[in-house]
Amino acid sequence: MSRPGSYQSSANNVKSQPITVKMAVSDNQVKRKQRQNLAAFGKQ
């Protein structure tokens, strides 16, 4: 993670939202992380 601070703030925002939104946001974060991992793997 290049910017843990921004990740932390987004996680805090999720806590104050309904569970369905929380699940959707976390799912988006997982997909984004997977794309970052694939991109990093491709650069090696």
DABEL-V988029 format. One record per residue. N is the residue number from 1. RES is the residue in three letters. PSI is psi in whole degrees, -180 to 180 (NA if undefined). BURIAL is # if it has 9 or more other C-alpha atoms within 8 Angstrom, else .. Layout:
n | res | psi | burial
N | RES | PSI | BURIAL
N | RES | PSI | BURIAL
//
This chain:
n | res | psi | burial
1 | MET | 122 | .
2 | SER | -34 | .
3 | ARG | 85 | .
4 | PRO | -27 | .
5 | GLY | -45 | .
6 | SER | -36 | .
7 | TYR | -41 | .
8 | GLN | -44 | .
9 | SER | -39 | .
10 | SER | -37 | .
11 | ALA | -39 | .
12 | ASN | -39 | .
13 | ASN | -37 | .
14 | VAL | -36 | #
15 | LYS | -30 | .
16 | SER | 5 | .
17 | GLN | 163 | .
18 | PRO | 158 | .
19 | ILE | -35 | .
20 | THR | -41 | .
21 | VAL | -40 | #
22 | LYS | -44 | #
23 | MET | -41 | .
24 | ALA | -42 | .
25 | VAL | -44 | #
26 | SER | -36 | .
27 | ASP | -41 | .
28 | ASN | -40 | .
29 | GLN | -39 | .
30 | VAL | -45 | .
31 | LYS | -40 | .
32 | ARG | -41 | .
33 | LYS | -40 | .
34 | GLN | -41 | .
35 | ARG | -40 | .
36 | GLN | -41 | .
37 | ASN | -41 | .
38 | LEU | -42 | .
39 | ALA | -44 | .
40 | ALA | -38 | .
41 | PHE | -37 | .
42 | GLY | -27 | .
43 | LYS | -21 | .
44 | GLN | NA | .
//
